[in-house]
């Protein structure tokens, strides 16, 4: 039996958490701190796209999206980070 599922994503909290992770990595190993690749998993483009764009706004230079259609849509929606 299928039941409706609702996912609420707080994009502000997501961006804040991303920034905290980047700051933590920078303080742990100031020289040569690892970069962060924001990998977005979503079955609905709208949600995955909103998350990818929010992470880019937070400073993600690279975003992992599964599937060439999602990557093409992301580029058309304005995602400038490496995909």
Secondary structure by P-SEA (a helix, b strand, c coil): cccbbbbbbcaaaaaaaaaaaaaaaaaacccccbbbbbccccccaaaaaaaaaaaaaacccbbbbccaaaaaaaaaacccccc
